[in-house]
Amino acid sequence: MRFPKSAWIWTLSCLLAAAGCGDDETSPTGPSDGSDQVVLQLENFGDPSPYHYGLWAVEGSDATLIVRFRVLDGGPATLAGEPIASIEQEEALGGADRILITLESDTLGSAPSAHVFAAGAVSEGAAALTLANASALGVDLSSAAGAFLFDAPTTATATDCGRGVWWTDGAGNPGLTLPALGAAWRYEGWVVERTSGASYSTGRFAGPSGADTDGPGATGGGGAGYAFPGQDFVTAAGGVPVLDLDDGSFAVAVTLEPNPDLSAEPFFLHLLDTNAGSGNLFLTVSTLPRLPDGAHYRIWASFDDSLVSIGGFLYRDRKIVDVESLEEIAAFPIGCGPLAADGIRISVETDGGPAEPSGSFLLAGSIEDGEAALTTQDPLAFGHAYQESDLRFVLETPSTASTGDYRRGLWFFEATGGETTATLASIPEAPDGWRYQAWVQRVLAPLDTFSVGGFTNPSAPDDDGAGPFAGPDGPLPNVPGQDFVTGTALDLDNGTYGVLVSIEPEIDLDPSGVFLPLFQDIDIDAVGQGTTQGLGSLFGTLPSGTIRLEGSEIVTMAGRGNVLPRARVVFGKK
């Protein structure tokens, strides 16, 4: 066995005698006549607190303690924290047939504990100590491998899946490749909060199959767990909160632990570990309307009738950016829930608003094979393509008796044979969470926009009737429209105005601004009173997008077989 030059080397002058080499307060001294010089090389040994290590020489059934020690700051030290140089005893070690390193809790014990951590046979004055030696654990941990499943089987709520970790593939097979341990040792699973370092046990177990010592744990729900090690964290209990383990803020580990164990904290020897996080959502969009201050877009994963938020964003300079920092977002981290989602929606939300979605869904799409095409016409967004080509308007001022000011009013109807017909009737009522808004726009400087009224039913009056600049007369048609005959009088057919119909979120934070245009006539023609003019569809400019999910509910863990502790002892006469 080859050890790097960085391995710690102790020189112990051992005169095995009643003076007791294991006395923690023995002062280091130089070697004396008749002593053995013992050189101990250590690699990958950590702090075993609350235990300490014992180094033992064994001849037949007799064990002699050479020294008790800790490993602090990467180097050897006495139990009092002093660096070790040498220790004197009265007898040589030439008769020893094996060397042990144990975990000890008793500073007065004269025999090795049952927790033999590393051992090796003496051959030609040297011993290579490993965990796999039959006198130690007796199993090979160098090929430790495994994966865990994000799931919470003790609850029926699908979106709780990120609140449990289980070492199984979910199909009745173990998730760990680990040998079965003897009575003195156990494996233990852990979830560790990466920021605070707080660790929570998922249970102790002797092998990869069968439930661990506490099953789903006190933090589980009312259902049964898997027949494998693991735990749910869906209920706060025993000082342990509900944990969202798949949000990227936790690590998951499997450690080797003494049995019984004096500590509730993880032992230093991690056999497997990984950062817990299921995957990422990648979003691309063709374009999106710029939102006013106080609003943002939010992505939702849908599970039948429930929605789970993935994250919020803004759209700036054709980039998807963070709401706070305005830095570009390459991907949205996701937990296990979205990986099992059936669809994705994007909504318009107010900053600091409720946790529930507003209902103003702009884009939506169904997930198939981890991908979704997002459109406005999806049934869970607008539910309509808005490709109509027969929308029309007229210039009329029904709020005045005069016929000479007709060019100062715009209405969505046509009169045929004394009958008034709504000319927006071919579009459906506004989808839930949205309303329509008609506008007159000055297209030459100075640019300006004037509301013609908001409405949800295209065949009914809008929200302000003939508007604040209407005349005193009537009757008014039962359709959206507006007169501009008082106050702001507008001659709409003078070549400087256009007309627009947009769709607006119900939580509109900018009533004077246009959100998403649906139909437009960029130039109102001077065609005379009562003659209809058409609006063109802007379907080709509506937003669209795609999402791609990467990740898995099953997370592979990194094995640490290449950093298992090992040691080498060489001794001989001074």
N, C-alpha and C positions, 0 to 999 in steps of 0.2 A: 504494500500500500504506500503510495507516494503522497507526502504532505507538502504543502507549499511553505515557502520560507516565512510566510506571515504567521504560521502556527505558533501559539504560545508554548514556550519551553520552560519547564520548571526543573530546577536541580534540587533534589531532596536528598539530604544525607540522612539515611535511615539506619539507626541502631536499634533494632526491634527489641524493646524492653518494657519494663513496667512503668517507665517514665511517661508512656502514653503519647505516641505521636499524634493522636487525634485531639489532644488538648488544644482548644482554640487559642489559648493565651500563651502557648509555647513560643518563645522568642526565636526567630531565625538565627542560626549560628553556622559557622563553617563546618566542613566535614571533619570527623575525628578518626583515629585509628580503628580499624575493624568495621567501618561503616560501608554501606552500599550507596552508590550514587544512582539516584533514580531520575530519569529524564522522561517527562510527560509532555506529549504533544497533543494539543486539542484543536479541533476544527468544528465550527458551527455549533458550539455549546453556547446556550443562552442562560439568562438568569432564571433559576427554577423556583423563585420565591412563591410561597412561603417555605419551601424546602431548601436544603443545601445538598451539596454532593458529598459522597464518601468514596474515597479511593481505598480499595481493599486488595490485599494479597491473600490468595487461598491456596492452601496445601491440603489435599484430601478434603476432609470435612471441617478443617480449622481455617478460620478467616482472621486476618490481622488487619486492623485499621492502619493505614499509612497516614492519611490526612483527611480532614474535613475542609471543604473549600466552597467558595462561590465563584461565579464568573461575573464580574462587574466591569462595565465599560470595556468589554472585550478582553479583559485580562484576569488572571487568577488572583484571588485575595482570600485572606482568612475570614472567618465569620465576623470578625470585628472590623473588616474592611481594610486590613493592612496587606500590602503586596507580599507574596510568599517568595522567599529566596531559598531557604533550606531548613530541614528539620532533622534532629538527631534521634536515633534509636539505638538499641544495644545489639540487635541481632540482624544478620544478613538475610536477604530474600531469596537466596539461591535455590531453596526447596520449593518455592511457589510453583503451582502448575497452571494457575489462571489468575487474571486480574479482573476486578469488577469496579464499575462506577455505579453507585446507587443514589437514589433520592432518599434523603434522611430528614426526619422532622425532630428526632431526639438527639441532643448533643451528648448524651451520656451512654447511648447504646453500645454494646460490645460486640454485636453481631450485625451483619448486613440486613437491611430491610428487605421486604419482598419486592420492592420497586427497583429491580436491577435494570439500569438504563442502558448500559453498554458493558460488554465483556469480551474477553479474548483469551485464548490459550497461550501459555508461555512456551516459547521455543527459542533455544539458544540465547537466553537472556533478554528476550523481547516479547511483546504481546501487542497485537493489533486488535483494538476494541471496536466492536460494532453493535448496533441495536439488534441485528439479525442473529447474533450468536445465541446458541441454545441456552446459555446461562443467563441471557438477558431477555428481550422480548421473544426471541426465537422465531420471528417472522420477518420477511423481506418487505420493507416499505418503499423501496426505491422505485417501484412501478406503480405507486399510488396514482389513481386517475379517477375521474368522475364528472358528473354533471348533476344539476338539480333542476327541478321543475317549479316554476312559479305557479302556484295554485293554492286555493283555500278550500279544501274539500269539506270542511266543517260548516260552511255556510252555503246557501243556495244562491247568493248574489254573485253573478258572473263578474261584476266589476271589482269584486274583492280579491281577484286572483293574485294581485301583487302583494297581498298581505299574508302570504304563506310561502315557505320553501320546503321542498320535499325531495329526498334523494331517490328519485325514481323517474322513469321515462313516462309515467302515466299510463302505461300499457301492461302493467303487472311485472315489470322487470326492474331490478335494482339499478340505481344510478351511480353507485360507487364500485370501484375495483379496489378492494382492500381485503387483506387476509383477516381471518377471525383471530381475536386476541385472547390471551389467557386471563386468569382471574385478577391479576395485579394491574391491568391496564384497560383503558376504555378509549374509544373515540368520542368526540363531542363536536356537535355542529354549533356554529355561531353566526349571528348577523351583527355587524359592527357599524355603527354610525361613523362615517368617515370624518366628519368635522369635529365632533365632540369626543370620539373614541369610545363612547358607551357601547358595551357589548351585551348581547342577549343570547342566552343559550337556547338551542332548538332541541336539546336532549342528548343523552349519552347512550352509547350502543357498543356492542362487542363485534358486530359484523354488519355487512351491508344489507342483509335481508332481515325482515321482521321489524316490528315497531321498536322505537327507542324506549328509554325508561319512563318517560312521561307521556307517551302517545302524542296527541295533538297539543298538549300543554294546557295550562290554565287559561291561556289567552285565546284558545280555540272557540269555535262556535258550538252549536248543539249537535252537529253531525259527527260522523266517524272520519278518522284520518285514513291515510294510506297505510298499508302493512309494511311500511318502510320508515326509516328515520326521517324526522321532519317536524315542523310546527306551524300552526296558524297564529297570526297576531291580529285577530279581528275583534277582540274584546280586551279592554284594559283590565289587568289583574295583577296583584302582587307587585305593584310599582312599575309594571311594564306597560307602556302605552300601546295603542293601536299603531302599527307600523306599516307605512307604504314602502315596501322593500325594493320595488322596481323603479323608483324614481331617480336612480343614479346616485343617491346619497349614501348607499350602504355597500359594505363589502360582505362577502359570505366566505366562511372558512370552516375547515375540519381540522381539529387538533388532536394530538395524542395527550391523554390525561392519565395520571395515576389513579388507581382505584383501591380503596376509597380516596377521595380528594379533599384536601384541607382548604381549597380555594374555590370561590365561585367565579373567578376570572379565568380567561383562557391561559393554558400553559403555553410556553414560548414556542413549542414545536408545531408549526403549521404544516400539515401534510398536503393540504389543498387549499387554495384560496382564489378569489376573483372579485372584481368589482361587480356589483349587482346592477344590472340594467338590461332591459329586454332588447332594445333596439332604437331605431331612428325612423322618423317620418320625413321624407323629402318632398317639398312642395314646389311646383312651378306654376306660374300663371301667365296668361297672355297680357293682361293688363288688369288693373283694378282702379276704381275711382279713389281719388285722394279724400280722406276723411277730415272733417274739421277737428280742431283741438277738442279734447275731451272724449274722443271716440277711437275705437280700434277694431280690427278684425280678430276673430277668434275661431280656432279649429276645434271641431267636436267629432269624437268617434261615436257612432251610434250602435246600440245593441238592442235590437227590437224597439222597445218603447223608451229606452233610457239613453241619455247622452252623457259623455264624459269629456271634460275639457282637456285638450292637449297643449294649447298655448295660444297666446295672443301675439299680434304683430301689426305693423304698419306697412304701407306700400309707398316708398319714396324713390324717385328717380329710377323707376323700373326695377327696384330691389325690394326684397322682403327683409324688413329690419325690425330690431327689438323695440318694443314700445318705449322703454326708458332710455337706453343708451343710443338708439338709432343705428347700432352696428348691424351689419348684414348677418342674417341667420342662414347658416348652411344647411342645418337639419334640426328638427325638433326631437329631443329625446322622448321616448315613449316607454311605457310599461307594458306588461303582458296584456292588459285589457285591449288596447287598440289593435294588437296583433290578431285578436279574435273578433274584431268588430265587423259588422256587415256593411257599414257605410261611413262616409265622411261628409261633414257639412262645414261651411264657413259662414259665420254670421257677423253682423255689425253690432257692436256692444259699446256701452258707455264706460269710461274709465271709472273704476271704483264702484261699478254697479253690482247687482246681485250675482250670486254664483250660478244661478239658472240662466239659460240662454234667453235672449230678448225675443226670439221668434222671427227676427228679420234675417232669414237665411238667403244669402246671395248665390252661393254655389253648393252643389251637392252631387254625390255620385256613389254608386255601389262598389264595394271592394270585391275584386276577383283576382285570385292568385297574388295577393299583396299589392295590387294596383287599383286605382280608380280614376276614371275620367270625370272631371267636375264641370258641370254646366249650369247655366241659369235656368234652362228649361226642365231640369230634373224635377220630378213631382214633389220632392222635398225642398226645393228652392222656389222659383217662380211658378214652375209647372206649366209654362207656356213659352213658345218660341218668339212671339211678337214679330212675325213675318208678314202681317197683314198689309195689303197694298191699297185698300179701299177707304182709308181714313180721310175725312175731309172736314173743312171748316168754311165758314162764310164771314163776311164783314157785314155786321148789322148792329144797330143800337136799339134794342127793344125797350130800354129804360127811358127813351125820349120819344116824343111825338113827332119830332122833326125827322125828315128823310135825308136831309142834307149832311148829317153828321155820321152816316152809316160807317164810314171808314174808321171811326173811333171805337168800334166794338168788334170783338172776335168771339164767335160762338160755334159749337160743334153740333150743327143741325142743318137740314135742308128742308125747304118748304115746297111741297108738290101737291097741287090741287087743293090748297088750303090745309093740308096735313103737314105736321112737323115731325120729321124723322131724325132720331139721334144718329150722328155719323161716326161715333166711336163704338157703336154697339157690337162690332165684330170682335173686339177684345174682351176678355173675361173680366169679371170683378177682380179687384186687386187681391193678390195672394195674402194669406195671413202674415202679419208683421210688416205690411207694405201699403202704400197708397200711391195713387197717380197724382201728378201735378202738371198743369199746363202753364206755359210761359210765353211771353212775348219778349224777344231779344233784339236790342239795337245792335246791328252787326257792323255798323260803322262808328267811328269815334264821335262822341264819347260812348264807349260800350256800356250797356246797362241791361238789366233783366227785370221784368215786371211779371208778377204772378197773375195768372188768369184763373186760379182757383185750384184747390186740391179736392180729390174725390176718390172713392173706392168703387162706385158704380158708374160706369161710363155712360149709362142711359138715364142718369138722374142728376139733379142739380148738384153743383159743387158746394164746398163748405162756406162760401161767402156770397152766394147768389150772384148778383150783377157787380159786386165789388164796391169798394169805398169811393170810386170815382164815377159811379153810375148816376143817371138822371132820376127824376121822381116818378116817371111813368111806368107803364107796363101794358099787358101782362108779360112776364118773363117765360121763356121756354124752359121746359123741365130737363135741361141738359147743362153740362158744364159750359161756362163762358164768362165774359167780363166786358163791361163798357168802360171807356176812358174819356168821358165827355166833360168831367169837371176836375178841378185841381190839376192833375197830370193828364192833360189832353194830348192824345197821341194820334197822329195821322198815319195809320198803319200801312197804307199802300204807297208811301212816298219813296220806296226803294231803300229804306234804311232799317227795315224790321224783318225779322223772321219769326217763326212759331215753332214751339218744341213741346213734346209731351215726354215727361220723365217718370221714373219710378223712384220713390223716396222711402227710406226706412221710417217706421212709426216713431222711432226715437230720434228723429231728425234734430240735430243740434244747430243746424244752419238753415233756417226756413227760407232765407233769401238766396240760397245757393242751389244749383242743380246737382243732384247726385249721379244718376245714370240715365242719359237720354235713350228713349225708345223709338220715337218718331220725330221727324223734322222736315220743315220747309224753310230753307235758308233765306228765301226772298218772297215776301208776300207781294203778289202781283196786283196791279190796279185793274181789276176785271169788272168792277162795278158792284152795285148792291145786290146781295142775295145769290151771287154766283159762287159755287163751291170751288175750293182749291184743295189739292191733295197733299198728304203728308207721306214722306218716304220712310220705310223701315230702316232702322239702324242695327238690325240683327247681326250683321257681320262684325260690328264693333263691340258686341257684348263680351264680358269677361268669360274666360274658360280656364281650365287648369288641369293638372294631373297630380296625383300623390303616389308615392311609392313607399312601401313599408319594408324595412330591413330588420331582421332580428328573429328571435325564437323564444317561445315560452320555456324552452329547455336551454340552460346556460352551462357551457362547459367550464370546468374549473382547471386552473393550472396546477399540475403536480409539482411538488418540491423535493422529489427524490434525489435530486442532485445536490441538495444542501443538508442532507441528514447528518446529525452529529457523528463523529468518529474520533478515535484517539489511538495513540501509540505510546507504549511504555517500554523503555529500555533501562536495564539496571545492571550494575556490576560493582566489583570492589573498587574503592578509591585507591 
